[in-house]
Amino acid sequence: MTSFEKRVSDLPRLGVGISGEFGSSAKGIDACWFHENYPTLLHFFEYGTDIDRGLDEHVRRCVAAGLPTTYHFLDINLEELIDLDDHWVNSTTSLAREIDARWLCGDAGRWHFSSRERGHQMLMPPILCKESALETAESIKIIQQKSGMLCLPENPPAIFYLGDMHILDYFSLVADKADCGILLDCAHLAIYQHSKGFTPTTGFDNFPFDRVVEAHIAGGSMTDVDGYRYIDDNHSPEPVEECWQILEHLVSKAKNLKAIVYECELNNPEECIENFVRLNELFPLEIRVLEGAR
């Protein structure tokens, strides 16, 4: 049994959750309120932050209310080992432990140029080549070793990529070399597939679905700029149909899937209810047992 297999077998099934970042509840959905009013629809909270801002009162209330959490870091270039210093690892681990996060996750892209500053946060995708994947894998290995927590790299959003690897091949290589899981963002993948002229599930033939521990889904819309059409990752309430296709395919294949995050926190709650219902029907908190099965 590999380290990943042991770690993932020990993880709880979290069900369907909602994302939030530092201060987001003041502008959108309060996860505690939503869970209190719709306890069958929302089961955990994924909190995103950087070590400079840390924890806000929103996530502290969620923890006090007993709502499970995961920790989404927003301030490191996983693709650059030089960015992985002890201060960041120790501080991130401390914040994640403080909210009893079940695991760590974050976009495997470039959050900043030069020194780590919040003002530099302009998330860009990794360069899709073997060298980049191997460096990202090494970063994740170090994070997992030093933190003692599973670290899930996420495919970030972009409409233009450098490198000749398919993004699913890139993350397959990362997961293999780091012996880690994957956070597959279905909305980001739909954007990538559309930008390349691929079908929504292109690249899934040899994809290691057993490595997918978490999935994201979010609203988007077709946008046209001077004749160039792309899917805008605007986190509106309604995901594009390609995003649903990817998620449904993923759920049917990913035996170690533990959580789905609906990134809708800046919308009106009433606009998101139907999709929360759909997500819970697709991925119930409790695994259904077929009638007559033993």
C-alpha positions as CSV (number, residue, x, y, z in Angstrom):
1,M,0.0,0.0,0.0
2,T,1.4,3.4,-1.0
3,S,1.4,6.4,1.3
4,F,-1.5,7.9,-0.7
5,E,-3.6,4.8,-0.5
6,K,-3.2,4.7,3.2
7,R,-3.9,8.4,3.7
8,V,-7.0,8.4,1.4
9,S,-8.4,5.3,3.1
10,D,-8.3,7.2,6.4
11,L,-10.1,10.3,5.1
12,P,-13.8,11.0,5.8
13,R,-16.4,11.4,3.1
14,L,-17.3,15.0,3.4
15,G,-20.1,15.2,0.8
16,V,-21.0,18.5,-0.8
17,G,-19.5,21.8,0.5
18,I,-19.1,25.4,-0.3
19,S,-16.0,27.5,-0.8
20,G,-15.2,30.8,0.9
21,E,-12.2,33.1,1.2
22,F,-11.1,35.7,3.8
23,G,-14.0,38.1,4.3
24,S,-16.2,36.5,1.6
25,S,-19.2,36.0,4.0
26,A,-19.7,39.8,4.2
27,K,-20.4,39.9,0.5
28,G,-22.1,36.5,-0.1
29,I,-23.2,33.3,1.5
30,D,-22.4,32.6,5.1
31,A,-21.6,28.8,5.3
32,C,-22.8,28.6,8.9
33,W,-26.1,30.1,8.1
34,F,-26.5,27.9,5.0
35,H,-25.7,24.8,6.9
36,E,-28.1,25.7,9.7
37,N,-30.9,26.3,7.3
38,Y,-30.1,23.6,4.7
39,P,-28.3,20.9,6.8
40,T,-29.0,18.2,4.2
41,L,-27.5,20.2,1.4
42,L,-24.2,21.5,2.7
43,H,-21.8,19.4,4.8
44,F,-18.4,21.2,4.9
45,F,-16.6,24.4,4.3
46,E,-13.5,24.9,2.2
47,Y,-11.6,28.0,3.4
48,G,-9.2,29.8,1.1
49,T,-6.6,32.2,2.4
50,D,-2.9,33.1,2.5
51,I,-0.7,33.2,5.6
52,D,-0.7,37.1,5.7
53,R,-4.5,37.2,6.2
54,G,-4.9,34.0,8.1
55,L,-8.3,33.0,9.5
56,D,-11.4,35.2,9.6
57,E,-14.4,35.1,11.9
58,H,-16.4,33.2,9.4
59,V,-14.3,30.1,9.4
60,R,-13.9,30.3,13.1
61,R,-17.7,30.3,13.5
62,C,-17.9,27.3,11.2
63,V,-15.3,25.4,13.3
64,A,-17.1,26.3,16.5
65,A,-20.4,25.0,15.0
66,G,-18.7,21.7,14.2
67,L,-18.7,22.1,10.4
68,P,-15.8,20.1,8.8
69,T,-13.3,22.2,6.8
70,T,-10.6,21.9,4.2
71,Y,-7.8,24.4,3.8
72,H,-7.2,26.0,0.3
73,F,-3.9,27.9,0.1
74,L,-3.8,31.0,-2.1
75,D,-0.2,32.1,-1.9
76,I,2.4,29.7,-3.3
77,N,3.8,28.8,-6.7
78,L,3.9,25.0,-6.4
79,E,5.7,25.0,-9.7
80,E,8.7,26.8,-8.1
81,L,10.7,25.0,-5.4
82,I,12.4,28.3,-4.5
83,D,9.0,29.5,-3.3
84,L,8.6,26.7,-0.8
85,D,10.3,27.9,2.4
86,D,9.9,26.6,5.9
87,H,8.0,29.7,7.1
88,W,5.3,29.1,4.5
89,V,5.0,25.4,5.2
90,N,4.9,25.8,9.0
91,S,2.5,28.7,8.9
92,T,0.1,27.1,6.5
93,T,0.2,23.8,8.5
94,S,-0.5,25.8,11.7
95,L,-3.5,27.6,10.2
96,A,-4.9,24.3,8.7
97,R,-4.5,22.5,12.0
98,E,-6.2,25.4,13.9
99,I,-9.4,24.8,11.9
100,D,-9.0,21.0,11.9
101,A,-8.8,20.9,8.1
102,R,-9.1,17.4,6.7
103,W,-6.5,18.2,4.0
104,L,-4.6,20.9,2.2
105,C,-5.3,21.9,-1.4
106,G,-4.4,24.7,-3.8
107,D,-4.0,25.7,-7.5
108,A,-0.9,24.3,-9.1
109,G,-0.1,27.6,-10.8
110,R,1.8,30.8,-10.3
111,W,0.2,33.2,-7.8
112,H,2.9,35.8,-8.0
113,F,6.1,37.1,-9.5
114,S,9.2,37.6,-7.4
115,S,8.4,37.9,-3.6
116,R,5.2,36.6,-2.2
117,E,2.9,39.5,-1.9
118,R,-0.9,39.7,-2.0
119,G,-0.8,42.4,-4.6
120,H,0.9,40.0,-6.9
121,Q,-2.0,37.5,-6.9
122,M,-2.7,37.1,-10.6
123,L,-3.1,33.3,-10.8
124,M,-1.6,31.8,-14.0
125,P,-1.4,28.2,-15.1
126,P,1.7,26.0,-14.9
127,I,3.8,25.4,-18.0
128,L,2.5,22.1,-19.3
129,C,5.7,20.2,-19.6
130,K,7.5,17.3,-17.8
131,E,10.0,19.5,-16.1
132,S,7.3,21.7,-14.6
133,A,5.3,18.6,-13.5
134,L,8.3,17.1,-11.7
135,E,9.1,20.3,-9.8
136,T,5.4,20.6,-8.8
137,A,5.5,17.0,-7.6
138,E,8.6,17.7,-5.6
139,S,7.0,20.7,-3.9
140,I,4.0,18.5,-2.9
141,K,6.2,15.8,-1.6
142,I,7.9,18.3,0.7
143,I,4.6,19.8,1.9
144,Q,3.1,16.4,2.7
145,Q,6.2,15.2,4.5
146,K,6.6,18.4,6.6
147,S,2.9,19.0,7.3
148,G,1.8,15.4,7.7
149,M,-1.3,16.2,5.7
150,L,-2.5,15.2,2.2
151,C,-1.9,18.0,-0.3
152,L,-4.1,18.1,-3.4
153,P,-3.0,20.1,-6.4
154,E,-5.8,21.8,-8.4
155,N,-5.9,22.5,-12.1
156,P,-6.1,26.3,-12.3
157,P,-8.3,28.4,-14.7
158,A,-6.8,29.9,-17.9
159,I,-7.8,30.3,-21.5
160,F,-4.2,30.1,-22.7
161,Y,-1.5,27.6,-21.8
162,L,2.2,27.2,-22.6
163,G,3.5,23.6,-23.0
164,D,2.6,20.6,-25.1
165,M,1.1,18.3,-22.5
166,H,-2.6,17.8,-22.0
167,I,-3.5,19.2,-18.6
168,L,-4.8,15.9,-17.4
169,D,-1.5,14.2,-18.4
170,Y,0.3,16.9,-16.5
171,F,-1.6,16.3,-13.3
172,S,-1.4,12.5,-13.7
173,L,2.4,12.8,-13.8
174,V,2.3,15.1,-10.7
175,A,0.2,12.7,-8.7
176,D,2.3,9.7,-9.7
177,K,5.6,11.3,-8.8
178,A,4.4,13.0,-5.6
179,D,2.2,10.0,-4.5
180,C,-0.6,12.5,-3.9
181,G,-4.2,13.0,-4.7
182,I,-5.8,15.4,-7.1
183,L,-8.3,18.2,-6.8
184,L,-10.0,18.2,-10.2
185,D,-11.8,21.5,-10.9
186,C,-14.5,20.6,-13.5
187,A,-15.2,24.2,-14.4
188,H,-11.5,24.9,-15.1
189,L,-11.2,21.7,-17.1
190,A,-14.2,22.6,-19.2
191,I,-12.6,26.0,-19.9
192,Y,-9.3,24.2,-20.9
193,Q,-11.1,21.7,-23.1
194,H,-13.1,24.4,-24.9
195,S,-10.0,26.5,-25.5
196,K,-8.3,23.6,-27.1
197,G,-11.3,22.5,-29.2
198,F,-11.6,19.2,-27.3
199,T,-14.6,17.4,-26.1
200,P,-15.3,17.8,-22.3
201,T,-13.9,14.3,-21.5
202,T,-10.9,14.3,-23.8
203,G,-7.8,12.9,-22.0
204,F,-9.8,10.7,-19.6
205,D,-8.8,7.4,-21.2
206,N,-5.7,6.9,-19.1
207,F,-6.4,9.3,-16.3
208,P,-5.9,8.0,-12.7
209,F,-9.4,8.5,-11.4
210,D,-8.5,6.8,-8.2
211,R,-6.3,9.8,-7.4
212,V,-9.1,12.3,-7.4
213,V,-10.1,13.1,-3.8
214,E,-11.9,16.4,-4.3
215,A,-13.8,18.0,-7.2
216,H,-14.9,21.6,-7.8
217,I,-17.8,22.9,-9.8
218,A,-18.6,26.5,-10.5
219,G,-20.7,28.7,-12.7
220,G,-19.5,30.1,-16.0
221,S,-20.7,31.7,-19.2
222,M,-19.7,31.9,-22.8
223,T,-18.0,35.2,-23.5
224,D,-17.0,36.9,-26.8
225,V,-14.1,39.4,-27.0
226,D,-13.4,40.7,-30.5
227,G,-14.6,37.4,-32.0
228,Y,-12.7,35.1,-29.5
229,R,-15.2,32.9,-27.6
230,Y,-14.2,31.4,-24.3
231,I,-15.8,30.2,-21.1
232,D,-15.5,32.9,-18.4
233,D,-14.9,31.4,-14.9
234,N,-17.2,34.0,-13.3
235,H,-18.5,31.8,-10.4
236,S,-22.1,32.7,-11.3
237,P,-24.8,30.3,-10.0
238,E,-25.1,28.1,-13.1
239,P,-22.2,25.8,-14.4
240,V,-22.0,25.3,-18.1
241,E,-23.2,22.0,-19.4
242,E,-19.7,20.8,-20.2
243,C,-18.8,21.2,-16.5
244,W,-21.8,19.0,-15.5
245,Q,-20.7,16.4,-18.1
246,I,-17.2,16.3,-16.6
247,L,-18.4,16.0,-13.0
248,E,-20.9,13.3,-13.8
249,H,-18.2,11.3,-15.6
250,L,-15.8,11.8,-12.7
251,V,-18.3,10.7,-10.0
252,S,-18.9,7.5,-11.9
253,K,-15.2,6.7,-12.0
254,A,-13.5,8.2,-8.9
255,K,-13.7,5.6,-6.2
256,N,-11.7,7.7,-3.7
257,L,-13.7,10.9,-4.3
258,K,-14.5,12.4,-0.8
259,A,-15.8,15.9,-1.5
260,I,-17.4,18.2,-4.0
261,V,-17.1,22.0,-3.6
262,Y,-19.7,24.2,-5.2
263,E,-17.9,27.6,-5.7
264,C,-20.9,29.9,-5.4
265,E,-20.3,31.8,-2.2
266,L,-20.7,35.3,-3.7
267,N,-24.2,34.6,-5.1
268,N,-27.7,34.8,-3.6
269,P,-28.3,31.6,-1.7
270,E,-31.7,31.1,-3.3
271,E,-30.1,31.0,-6.8
272,C,-27.9,28.1,-5.8
273,I,-30.4,25.7,-4.0
274,E,-31.4,23.7,-7.1
275,N,-27.7,23.0,-7.9
276,F,-27.0,22.0,-4.3
277,V,-29.9,19.5,-4.6
278,R,-28.5,18.2,-7.9
279,L,-25.0,17.8,-6.4
280,N,-26.3,15.9,-3.4
281,E,-28.3,13.5,-5.6
282,L,-25.2,12.9,-7.7
283,F,-22.9,12.6,-4.7
284,P,-24.8,11.9,-1.4
285,L,-23.0,12.3,1.9
286,E,-23.9,8.7,2.8
287,I,-22.9,6.1,0.2
288,R,-26.1,4.4,-1.1
289,V,-26.2,0.7,-0.8
290,L,-28.1,-1.1,-3.6
291,E,-31.2,-2.9,-2.4
292,G,-30.4,-6.6,-1.8
293,A,-26.6,-5.9,-1.8
294,R,-24.5,-7.4,1.0
